[in-house]
Amino acid sequence: MTGRDYVSEADRTLEETYEEPMTLATYVDRVFENPTIASHASKYLLEAIEAAGTRTVVEEGEEKERYRFFDDPHNDGEHAILGNTEVLNQFVDDLRSIAAGRAKDEKIIWFEGPTATGKSELKRCLVNGLREYSKTPEGRRYTVEWNVTTADVEDRSLSYGIDPTAADDTHWYESPVQAHPLSVFPDGIREDLLDELNDGLEDHVPVRVDAALDPFSREAYDYLEEYYRREGKDALFSAITDDQHLRVKNYVVDVGQGVGVLHSEDDGRPKERLVGSWMHGMLQELDSRGRKNPQAFSYDGVLSQGNGVLSIVEDAAQHADLLQKLLNVPDEQSVKLDQGIGMDVDTQMLIISNPDLEAQLNQHADRNGMDPLKALKRRLDRHQFGYLTNLSLESELIRRELTNETEVWEADRYDDLAERIREPVAVTVKNRDGEPRTREFAPHAIEAAALYAVVTRLDEEDLPNGLDLVDKALIFDQGYLQEGDTRRDKDEFDFGGDGNDGDHGIPVTYTRDTLAELLQTDRDRHHSELSVEDVVMPRDVLNTMAEGLSEAPVFSTGERSEFENRVVPVKNYIFDQQESDVIEAIMHDRRVDEETVAEYVEHVYAWETDEPLYNDRGERVEPDPLKMKLFEVEHLGRFSEAEYEGNMPRESVRNFRREKVITSLNRHAWEHRNEDFSVEDVDLAAIPVIKSVLESHDWDDVERTFEDFDPRQWDDPPSGTETETVKERTIETMVDRFDYSEASAELTSRHVMGQVCYRWD
């Protein structure tokens, strides 16, 4: 596109976002057409979250519905909140109760958790989501603006810190606190309007507008009322709200307009931080009935800016003194600018803090009923963020930290997530001469870092017999544990439910910094192509993370000792994954094709069932004992000739067919079989024992297939040997099929063979 095209596209975007100001009557008509545009603050926030829809995720081994709003979809996932779905769902449930006025009206929502758990992302995600929702027809947000100069030839002006002659817009001034347009109506009329509106709603949450006009708008309203009363106007309200004095305009929700954010570094007296401050010397002329003029107020406090939608106190421990001033705001929905001037507010209050706020709140806990902070603690509705305990989520988070990737991982099958977890990551760094250099985290390196971090966050007190923390991590991520041919779902394990999973552990910031340092190791060397020196292996990651614990001030002595002891099972698991990659690459061309497997399954099922079985060609399947025997001996490698009498299976083989093949087939494929009992469309890879045939091999398979192969020669195989041929094909397959670079494939296969040769016969 040309520059003009981009400008035109920007014009269209803004035209779709903003509307021309309208009269109050026109706005009311639109409210009855689309009631969501009149929603009060908590209802509006709820609608913005629900409008984005939901998706299904697995966390801690349980399927949960997650609101896509928290994936930051409008911002391409840049500030997505990873994990903590249950906490976020509870927040939405509470928000629904608050919006409906059923309970918790007096509550201040509190998000608490250790550092690097996504609390800052929550703030950004809320701002992004509300901003974009307010640009949609359903999410339009409206306020009022006033012009009193047209009522007075003396050109009385309206202002709040702005010279009215500085802008040539007929002296129109927007409510500085996003006053709701319906707040212009007298109380009784507004109640009747809302009753009629809510009677036609199918929504379970009625629209509530309880706030009166803000002080700034009230000054304008009172001035116009007095002026037209002196003029003898009959239709007084119509005169005041005539379109020459009052207009309804839409605004885009953002920080400072509908969203107030009080940052940790903000200071000032509590009143300044809450609602704003008086600006001495500013305009004082408009009738204020003997008190300070509300038009000389800044309205830059967190509640003023957040009026209409959301007020956020960030790093609330820095503003603990302010929290007590907020005690009555949620239930009374009112604050004071000054002794004689109050302001109604409609905002959803939310505070964010590290665990240090709780320590401040509990400083007088030993005084029991005399605790001066008891009333405040009663009003706080805590939602606790924890560290991620899902391997896939932690892998995604680490990749984000290293590469600035923002895509949110979604998958219909866990196998798709498993591929993302093990993927390599290439990062470009600069050497000391400023030249770019590509370094690679080998396959499983990010997985190793993520798994180690997750394992340090899991409670080992509730481990069932026979499981270790790696097993628990896998169950939490997959929802099951695969043990050979047996798949055990999470429901089969009892983890207690009262553990401390996610309460502490290695934070992602430590992992990120450790990996970033590994990228810069030997950065003075430059290579035109990726070499083995440019590859960061999983063992490099795990060793560096464990060794760095002793120097990291973020960990206590007890944590260092505990975390160091947990690295060994992670190393073992990651090596198993690398070993599996190498074996599968070696055996890739010797893999059993699906047709052969499907034929075996058909014959086993026909052997067991009394009902006739037909294949997808309509042919009746007659069980062939020889074919089944050959498959079980040669491809499965489970049985020897001694376990058959001729071609007829002994009891061990018959039990295997019934328990491992037939039972799995019934469990996974029954609903896919058609009326003539063929196994057409059955996902054979969903049957554990068949999956192992299609995808898994072991060193016995390698030794049986390549009789002259010797892993001790792997690093530098003699020319013309079978080992040389196998290595060349293996490296090629690892690069082409398993996403390895040639350098990482070389290093990984060397590492695996170095361990295997010690036990090779």
C-alpha positions in Angstrom: 0.0 0.0 0.0 1.0 3.6 -0.5 1.3 6.2 2.2 -2.1 7.6 1.2 -3.6 4.1 1.5 -2.3 3.8 5.1 -3.7 7.2 6.0 -7.1 6.3 4.5 -7.1 3.0 6.5 -6.4 5.0 9.7 -9.2 7.3 8.8 -11.6 4.4 8.5 -10.5 2.9 11.8 -11.1 6.1 13.7 -14.5 6.6 11.9 -15.5 3.2 13.2 -14.4 4.0 16.7 -15.9 7.5 17.3 -19.4 8.8 16.7 -20.7 12.3 16.3 -22.1 13.7 19.6 -25.8 13.1 20.1 -28.7 14.5 22.1 -29.7 13.0 25.4 -33.0 11.8 23.9 -31.2 10.1 21.1 -28.9 8.3 23.6 -31.9 7.1 25.6 -33.4 5.6 22.4 -30.1 3.8 21.7 -30.0 2.5 25.2 -33.3 0.7 24.6 -31.9 -0.7 21.3 -28.6 -1.8 22.9 -28.8 -1.9 26.7 -25.1 -2.8 27.1 -24.0 0.8 26.3 -25.6 1.9 29.6 -24.0 -0.8 31.8 -22.6 0.2 35.2 -18.9 -0.4 35.8 -18.8 -3.9 37.2 -21.4 -5.1 34.6 -19.4 -3.4 31.8 -16.2 -5.2 32.9 -18.0 -8.5 33.1 -19.5 -8.0 29.6 -16.1 -7.1 28.1 -14.6 -10.4 29.6 -17.5 -12.5 28.4 -17.6 -11.0 24.9 -14.3 -12.5 24.1 -15.6 -16.1 24.6 -14.0 -19.1 26.2 -11.7 -22.0 25.3 -10.9 -25.3 27.0 -7.5 -25.8 28.7 -5.9 -28.4 31.0 -4.3 -27.1 34.2 -3.2 -29.3 37.0 -4.6 -32.2 35.1 -8.1 -30.8 35.0 -10.1 -29.5 32.0 -11.3 -26.0 32.6 -13.1 -23.3 30.6 -10.9 -20.2 30.2 -12.0 -16.7 29.3 -10.1 -15.7 26.1 -10.2 -12.1 27.4 -7.2 -13.0 29.6 -5.3 -14.2 26.6 -5.0 -10.6 25.5 -6.5 -11.4 22.1 -6.8 -7.8 21.0 -3.1 -7.3 21.4 -2.0 -10.5 19.7 -1.4 -12.1 23.1 1.4 -9.8 24.1 0.2 -9.5 27.7 -1.7 -12.8 28.0 -2.0 -14.1 31.6 -0.6 -17.7 31.4 -2.3 -20.2 33.7 -4.1 -19.3 36.9 -7.3 -20.0 35.1 -9.2 -21.1 38.2 -8.2 -17.9 40.0 -9.4 -15.8 37.0 -12.7 -17.8 36.8 -13.3 -17.1 40.5 -12.7 -13.4 39.8 -15.3 -13.4 37.1 -17.8 -15.2 39.3 -17.3 -12.6 42.0 -17.6 -9.9 39.4 -20.9 -11.4 38.3 -22.2 -11.3 41.9 -21.1 -7.7 42.3 -22.6 -6.6 39.0 -25.9 -8.2 39.9 -25.9 -6.6 43.3 -26.4 -10.0 44.9 -23.3 -9.9 47.2 -19.8 -8.6 47.7 -20.8 -5.0 46.8 -18.6 -3.7 49.6 -15.6 -5.8 48.5 -12.4 -4.5 47.0 -10.9 -7.2 44.7 -7.4 -8.1 45.7 -4.9 -10.0 43.5 -2.0 -11.2 45.5 1.0 -13.4 44.6 4.8 -13.7 44.5 6.8 -11.8 41.9 6.6 -12.9 38.3 3.3 -14.7 38.5 1.4 -12.5 36.0 0.0 -9.8 38.2 1.4 -7.0 36.0 0.2 -8.7 32.9 -3.3 -8.7 34.5 -3.3 -4.9 34.6 -2.1 -4.6 31.0 -4.6 -7.2 29.8 -7.5 -5.5 31.5 -6.5 -2.1 30.0 -6.0 -3.6 26.5 -9.3 -5.6 26.6 -11.4 -2.7 27.9 -9.9 -0.3 25.3 -10.7 -2.6 22.4 -14.1 -3.6 23.7 -15.1 0.1 24.0 -14.4 0.4 20.2 -17.1 -2.2 19.4 -20.8 -1.3 18.9 -21.8 -3.4 21.9 -19.0 -1.9 24.1 -19.5 1.8 23.3 -19.0 4.0 26.4 -20.6 7.4 26.7 -20.4 10.5 28.8 -21.6 14.1 28.7 -20.1 17.4 27.7 -21.4 20.9 28.6 -21.5 24.3 27.1 -22.9 27.2 29.3 -21.6 30.1 27.2 -24.7 30.0 24.9 -26.9 30.7 27.9 -25.2 34.0 28.9 -24.2 36.9 26.7 -21.6 37.7 29.4 -19.8 34.6 28.1 -19.5 32.8 31.4 -17.0 30.0 30.9 -16.7 26.4 32.1 -13.3 25.0 32.8 -11.2 22.5 34.8 -7.7 23.8 34.5 -7.9 24.7 30.8 -8.1 28.3 29.5 -11.5 28.3 27.8 -10.3 30.7 25.1 -7.5 28.3 24.2 -9.7 25.9 22.2 -12.2 27.0 19.6 -14.9 24.4 20.1 -17.6 26.7 21.3 -16.5 26.0 24.9 -17.6 22.4 25.1 -16.2 20.6 28.2 -16.5 16.9 28.8 -17.2 15.6 32.3 -13.8 15.1 33.8 -14.9 11.8 35.5 -16.9 10.2 32.6 -20.3 10.9 34.2 -22.9 8.5 33.0 -25.4 10.2 30.6 -28.4 8.8 32.6 -27.2 10.5 35.7 -28.5 13.8 34.2 -32.1 12.7 34.8 -33.8 13.4 38.2 -33.8 10.3 40.5 -37.4 9.3 40.0 -37.3 9.6 36.2 -34.1 7.7 36.0 -35.5 4.9 38.2 -38.6 4.6 35.9 -36.3 4.5 32.8 -34.2 1.8 34.3 -37.2 -0.3 35.4 -38.5 -0.3 31.9 -35.1 -1.1 30.4 -34.4 -4.0 32.8 -37.9 -5.4 32.3 -37.0 -6.1 28.7 -33.6 -7.6 29.5 -32.9 -11.3 29.2 -29.6 -10.7 31.0 -29.3 -12.0 34.6 -27.6 -8.7 35.6 -29.8 -5.6 35.5 -28.4 -2.2 34.6 -27.9 0.0 37.6 -27.1 3.8 37.5 -27.1 5.1 41.1 -24.6 7.9 40.8 -25.6 11.5 40.7 -24.0 14.0 38.4 -20.3 14.7 39.2 -19.5 18.1 40.9 -18.1 19.6 37.7 -21.3 18.7 35.7 -23.5 19.7 38.6 -22.1 23.2 38.5 -23.0 23.5 34.9 -26.4 22.0 35.4 -27.2 24.3 38.4 -26.0 27.3 36.5 -28.2 26.5 33.5 -31.2 25.7 35.8 -30.9 29.0 37.6 -30.4 30.9 34.3 -33.5 29.4 32.6 -35.6 29.6 35.8 -34.9 33.4 35.9 -35.8 33.5 32.2 -39.2 31.9 33.0 -38.7 28.8 30.9 -41.6 26.3 31.2 -39.8 23.1 30.0 -36.9 23.6 32.4 -35.2 20.2 32.0 -35.5 20.4 28.2 -33.9 23.8 28.2 -31.0 22.6 30.4 -30.4 19.5 28.3 -30.9 21.2 25.0 -28.2 20.2 22.5 -26.8 23.7 22.6 -25.8 23.0 26.2 -25.6 19.2 26.6 -24.2 16.5 24.3 -23.7 12.8 24.8 -20.4 11.6 23.3 -18.6 8.3 23.2 -15.1 7.8 24.4 -12.5 5.1 24.1 -11.8 3.5 27.5 -8.1 3.9 28.4 -5.9 4.8 31.3 -7.0 8.2 32.5 -10.5 7.9 31.0 -12.5 5.1 32.5 -9.5 3.3 33.8 -7.5 4.7 36.8 -4.1 3.3 37.7 -2.3 4.2 40.8 1.4 3.2 40.3 3.8 2.3 43.1 5.8 5.5 42.5 2.9 7.9 42.7 2.9 10.0 45.8 0.9 12.8 47.4 -1.7 13.0 50.2 -4.4 10.2 50.2 -7.1 12.7 48.8 -4.8 13.6 45.9 -4.2 9.9 45.0 -7.9 9.1 45.3 -9.7 11.9 43.5 -7.2 14.7 42.7 -6.3 18.1 44.1 -7.4 21.8 44.1 -5.6 24.0 41.7 -5.3 27.3 43.5 -5.5 30.4 41.3 -7.7 28.7 38.6 -11.1 29.9 37.7 -13.3 30.5 40.7 -16.2 32.6 39.3 -19.0 30.1 38.5 -21.6 30.0 41.3 -20.3 27.6 43.9 -22.6 28.6 46.7 -19.9 29.8 49.0 -17.5 26.9 48.7 -14.6 25.9 46.5 -15.3 25.7 42.8 -15.3 22.0 41.6 -14.2 23.3 38.2 -10.9 24.2 39.8 -10.2 20.6 40.7 -7.7 18.3 38.9 -9.8 15.1 38.9 -6.5 13.1 38.3 -6.9 10.7 41.2 -7.3 6.9 40.7 -11.1 7.0 41.4 -11.7 10.0 39.2 -9.9 8.6 36.2 -11.4 5.1 36.8 -15.0 6.3 37.3 -17.3 4.5 35.0 -15.2 1.3 34.6 -12.1 0.3 36.7 -9.7 1.6 39.3 -6.5 -0.2 39.9 -4.0 0.3 42.8 -0.8 -1.3 41.6 1.8 -2.6 44.1 -0.8 -1.9 46.9 1.8 -2.4 49.7 3.2 1.0 48.7 -0.3 2.5 49.3 -1.4 0.7 52.4 -2.3 4.0 54.0 -4.7 4.7 51.1 -6.5 1.4 51.5 -8.2 2.4 54.8 -9.5 5.6 53.0 -11.2 3.3 50.5 -13.1 1.4 53.2 -16.5 2.9 52.5 -16.2 3.7 48.9 -17.5 0.4 47.5 -20.7 0.3 49.5 -21.4 4.0 49.7 -20.1 4.7 46.2 -19.1 8.2 47.2 -16.0 10.2 48.0 -15.4 13.8 48.9 -13.4 16.4 47.1 -13.7 18.7 50.1 -15.8 19.0 53.2 -18.7 20.5 51.3 -18.3 18.7 48.0 -18.9 15.0 47.5 -18.7 12.9 44.3 -20.5 9.7 43.5 -18.3 7.1 41.8 -19.2 4.0 39.9 -16.0 2.0 39.5 -14.8 -1.6 40.1 -11.9 -1.3 42.5 -9.0 -3.8 42.2 -5.7 -3.8 44.0 -2.6 -5.8 43.1 0.2 -6.7 45.5 3.0 -9.0 46.4 2.7 -11.1 49.7 4.3 -8.2 51.6 0.9 -6.5 51.8 -0.5 -9.4 53.8 2.3 -9.0 56.3 1.3 -5.3 56.8 -2.3 -6.2 57.2 -1.5 -8.8 59.8 0.8 -6.6 61.9 -2.0 -6.3 64.6 -3.5 -9.7 64.2 -2.5 -10.7 67.7 -4.8 -8.1 69.1 -7.8 -10.2 68.1 -11.0 -8.0 68.2 -8.9 -4.8 68.7 -7.2 -5.1 65.4 -7.5 -1.7 63.8 -7.2 -3.2 60.3 -10.0 -5.8 60.8 -12.6 -3.7 58.9 -10.2 -3.3 55.9 -9.3 -7.0 55.8 -13.0 -7.9 55.8 -13.6 -5.8 52.7 -10.7 -7.3 50.7 -11.7 -10.2 48.4 -8.4 -12.0 47.8 -7.5 -13.9 44.6 -4.1 -15.5 44.8 -1.9 -15.9 41.8 0.6 -18.8 42.0 3.6 -19.9 39.9 2.7 -22.0 36.9 2.6 -25.7 37.5 2.0 -26.7 33.9 5.0 -27.7 31.8 3.5 -26.4 28.6 2.6 -23.0 30.1 6.0 -22.5 31.6 7.7 -23.5 28.3 5.5 -20.9 26.6 6.3 -18.2 29.2 10.1 -18.9 28.9 10.0 -18.6 25.1 8.1 -15.3 25.5 10.7 -14.0 27.8 13.6 -14.9 25.5 12.1 -14.2 22.0 9.2 -11.7 22.6 6.8 -14.3 21.0 3.3 -13.3 21.8 1.2 -16.2 20.3 -0.9 -18.0 22.8 -0.5 -21.8 22.4 -3.7 -23.6 21.6 -4.1 -27.2 20.6 -6.8 -29.8 20.1 -4.5 -32.6 21.2 -1.8 -32.7 23.8 0.6 -34.2 21.2 0.5 -30.8 19.5 1.5 -29.1 22.7 4.2 -31.7 23.3 5.8 -30.7 20.0 5.9 -27.0 21.0 7.4 -27.9 24.4 10.4 -29.8 22.9 11.0 -27.3 20.0 14.4 -25.6 19.7 14.7 -21.9 19.9 17.1 -19.8 17.9 18.1 -16.4 19.3 20.3 -13.8 17.6 22.9 -12.1 19.8 25.9 -9.9 19.1 29.5 -10.7 19.7 31.9 -8.2 21.2 32.5 -6.7 17.8 28.9 -6.0 17.4 28.4 -8.7 14.8 25.2 -10.8 14.9 25.5 -14.4 15.9 22.8 -17.0 16.0 22.7 -19.3 19.0 20.3 -22.2 19.5 18.7 -23.8 22.5 18.7 -27.4 21.3 15.4 -29.4 21.3 14.4 -30.1 24.9 16.5 -27.3 26.3 13.6 -25.0 27.0 11.6 -28.0 28.1 14.4 -28.8 30.6 14.3 -25.3 32.1 10.5 -25.3 32.3 10.3 -28.7 33.8 12.9 -27.9 36.4 11.1 -24.7 37.4 7.8 -26.5 37.7 9.3 -29.4 39.7 10.6 -26.8 42.3 7.1 -25.5 42.7 5.3 -28.7 43.4 4.5 -30.1 46.8 6.1 -33.5 47.3 4.3 -34.2 50.6 1.2 -35.5 48.7 3.0 -37.7 46.2 1.3 -41.1 45.8 3.6 -44.2 46.2 5.6 -44.9 43.1 5.5 -41.4 41.7 8.1 -38.6 41.7 7.8 -34.9 41.1 8.4 -35.3 37.3 5.5 -37.7 37.2 3.3 -35.2 39.0 4.4 -32.4 36.6 3.5 -34.6 33.6 0.1 -35.5 35.1 -0.6 -31.8 35.8 0.2 -30.9 32.2 -1.3 -33.8 30.3 -4.0 -34.9 32.6 -2.7 -38.5 32.6 0.5 -40.5 33.0 1.6 -43.0 30.3 3.5 -45.9 31.8 4.4 -48.3 29.0 1.2 -49.6 27.6 -0.9 -48.3 30.5 -2.4 -44.9 30.6 -3.5 -43.7 34.0 -5.8 -40.6 34.2 -5.3 -38.0 36.9 -8.5 -39.2 38.7 -6.6 -42.4 39.6 -4.1 -40.4 41.7 -4.8 -38.8 45.0 -2.8 -35.6 45.4 -4.6 -34.5 48.5 -5.8 -31.2 47.3 -4.4 -29.2 50.2 -0.9 -28.9 48.9 1.2 -25.9 48.3 1.7 -26.3 44.6 2.7 -23.0 43.0 3.2 -21.2 46.2 7.0 -20.9 45.8 9.8 -22.2 43.5 12.1 -20.9 40.8 10.5 -17.8 39.2 10.6 -17.3 35.5 12.8 -14.2 35.9 15.6 -16.3 37.3 15.2 -18.8 34.5 15.2 -16.0 31.9 18.3 -14.4 33.3 20.1 -17.7 33.5 19.3 -18.6 29.9 20.2 -15.1 28.7 23.7 -15.5 30.3 24.1 -18.8 28.5 23.4 -17.1 25.2 26.3 -14.7 25.8 28.9 -17.3 26.7 31.9 -17.1 24.4 30.2 -14.2 22.6 33.5 -13.0 21.2 33.6 -15.8 18.6 31.8 -15.4 15.3 30.6 -18.2 13.1 29.0 -17.9 9.7 27.2 -21.1 10.2 25.7 -22.7 13.4 28.4 -24.8 15.0 28.4 -27.0 18.1 29.8 -24.1 20.1 26.6 -22.2 19.3 24.3 -24.8 20.7 23.0 -24.6 24.3 22.1 -28.2 25.4 19.5 -29.2 28.0 22.3 -30.4 30.4 23.9 -26.9 30.1 20.6 -25.3 31.1 20.0 -27.6 34.1 23.6 -27.4 35.3 23.7 -23.6 35.1 20.3 -23.2 36.8 21.3 -25.5 39.7 24.7 -24.0 40.1 23.4 -20.5 40.1 21.0 -21.0 43.0 23.8 -20.5 45.6 24.5 -17.0 44.4 20.9 -15.8 43.7 19.7 -13.6 46.6 16.1 -14.4 45.8 16.4 -17.8 47.4 16.7 -18.7 51.0 19.3 -21.3 52.2 16.5 -23.9 52.6 15.2 -23.3 49.1 18.6 -23.6 47.6 19.1 -27.0 49.2 15.6 -28.2 48.3 15.8 -27.0 44.6 19.3 -28.5 44.1 18.0 -31.9 45.1 15.2 -31.8 42.6 17.4 -31.4 39.4 18.4 -35.1 39.1 14.9 -36.6 38.1 14.6 -33.7 35.6 18.0 -34.6 34.1 16.9 -38.3 33.9 13.6 -37.4 32.2 15.2 -35.1 29.6 17.8 -37.7 28.8 15.0 -40.2 28.2 13.5 -37.8 25.7 16.8 -37.2 23.9 17.4 -41.0 23.8 13.9 -41.6 22.4 14.6 -39.0 19.6 17.9 -40.7 18.7 16.4 -44.2 18.6 13.4 -43.1 16.6 15.7 -41.3 14.1 17.8 -44.5 13.8 14.7 -46.7 13.2 12.8 -44.1 11.2 13.0 -46.0 7.9 12.2 -49.3 9.6 9.0 -48.1 11.1 5.9 -50.3 10.7 3.4 -48.9 8.3 -0.2 -48.2 9.5 -1.7 -50.6 7.1 0.2 -53.5 8.6 -0.8 -52.4 12.1 -4.4 -52.0 11.1 -4.4 -55.5 9.6 -3.1 -56.9 12.8 -5.8 -55.1 14.9 -8.5 -56.5 12.6 -7.2 -60.0 12.9 -7.0 -59.8 16.7 -10.5 -58.5 17.0 -11.8 -61.1 14.6 -10.0 -63.8 16.6 -11.7 -62.7 19.8 -15.2 -61.7 18.8 -18.1 -64.0 17.8 -19.5 -61.4 15.5 -18.4 -61.2 11.9 -15.9 -58.4 11.2 -15.5 -56.6 7.9 -12.7 -54.3 6.8 -13.2 -51.0 5.0 -13.3 -52.8 1.7 -16.3 -54.8 2.8 -14.4 -58.0 3.0 -15.0 -60.3 5.9 -11.8 -60.7 8.1 -10.8 -64.2 9.0 -8.2 -64.3 11.7 -4.8 -65.5 10.4 -2.7 -67.1 13.3 0.5 -66.8 11.4 0.2 -63.1 10.6 -0.7 -62.3 14.2 2.3 -64.4 15.4 4.8 -62.7 13.1 3.6 -59.2 14.0 3.9 -60.0 17.7 7.3 -61.6 17.5 8.9 -59.3 14.8 7.3 -55.9 15.3 6.2 -55.9 18.9 9.2 -57.8 20.0 7.3 -59.0 23.0 7.2 -62.8 22.5 9.5 -65.6 21.4 8.7 -68.7 19.4 8.5 -70.6 22.7 5.2 -68.8 23.5 3.4 -70.4 20.6 2.5 -74.0 19.8 3.0 -73.8 16.1 1.1 -70.7 15.3 -1.4 -71.0 18.2 -0.7 -68.6 21.1 -0.2 -69.7 24.7 -2.0 -68.1 27.6 0.4 -65.1 28.0 -0.1 -64.1 24.3 -3.9 -64.6 24.6 -4.0 -62.4 27.7 -1.9 -59.7 25.9 -4.3 -59.6 23.0 -7.4 -59.3 25.2 -6.0 -56.9 27.8 -3.8 -54.7 25.7 -5.3 -54.7 22.3 -9.0 -55.6 22.6 -9.6 -53.6 25.7 -7.9 -50.5 24.3 -9.7 -50.9 21.0 -13.0 -51.0 22.8 -12.2 -48.0 24.9 -10.8 -45.8 22.2 -12.5 -46.9 19.0 -15.9 -48.4 19.8 -17.8 -45.2 18.9 -15.9 -44.9 15.6 -16.8 -48.3 14.3 -19.6 -48.4 11.8 -22.6 -50.8 11.8 -20.8 -53.6 10.0 -18.1 -53.6 12.7 -15.1 -52.5 10.6 -12.3 -50.5 12.2 -12.5 -47.8 9.6 -11.6 -44.3 10.8 -10.1 -45.7 14.1 -7.2 -43.6 15.3 -4.8 -46.5 15.9 -2.3 -44.1 17.6 -4.8 -43.6 20.3 -4.4 -47.2 21.4 -1.3 -47.2 23.7 0.1 -50.6 22.7 -0.4 -49.7 19.0 1.0 -46.2 19.5 4.2 -47.9 20.8 4.5 -50.0 17.7 3.9 -47.0 15.4 6.1 -44.5 17.3 8.4 -46.2 19.8 11.4 -48.5 19.6 14.2 -49.5 22.0 17.8 -50.5 21.8 16.8 -54.1 21.4 15.1 -53.1 18.1 18.3 -51.2 17.0 20.5 -54.2 17.9 18.2 -56.7 16.1 18.0 -54.4 13.0 21.6 -53.3 12.7 23.8 -56.3 13.8 27.1 -54.6 13.1 26.2 -51.3 14.8 28.6 -50.1 17.6 27.7 -47.0 19.6 31.3 -46.8 20.9 32.4 -45.7 17.4 29.7 -43.0 17.1 31.9 -39.9 17.6 34.2 -40.8 14.8 32.9 -44.0 13.0 35.4 -45.8 10.7 34.8 -45.4 7.1 32.6 -48.0 5.4 31.1 -49.4 8.6 27.5 -49.8 9.4 27.9 -47.4 12.3 29.0 -44.7 9.8 25.9 -45.3 7.6 23.5 -45.4 10.6 25.0 -42.1 11.9 24.7 -40.3 8.6 21.0 -41.3 8.2 20.3 -40.6 11.9 21.7 -37.0 11.8 19.8 -36.4 8.5 16.5 -37.7 10.0 16.9 -35.7 13.2 17.4 -32.5 11.1 14.6 -33.2 8.6 12.0 -34.8 10.9 12.7 -33.7 14.5 13.7 -30.0 14.1 17.3 -30.5 15.1 20.0 -28.4 13.6 23.0 -30.5 12.3 25.1 -29.2 15.3 22.4 -30.0 17.9 21.8 -33.4 16.4 25.5 -34.2 16.6 25.7 -33.1 20.2 22.6 -34.8 21.3 23.4 -38.1 19.6 27.0 -38.0 21.0 25.5 -37.5 24.5 23.1 -40.4 24.1 25.6 -42.8 22.7 28.1 -41.9 25.4 25.6 -43.2 27.9 24.5 -46.2 25.9 27.9 -47.6 25.1 28.5 -48.4 28.7 25.7 -50.8 28.7 26.0 -52.1 25.2 26.5 -55.9 24.9 
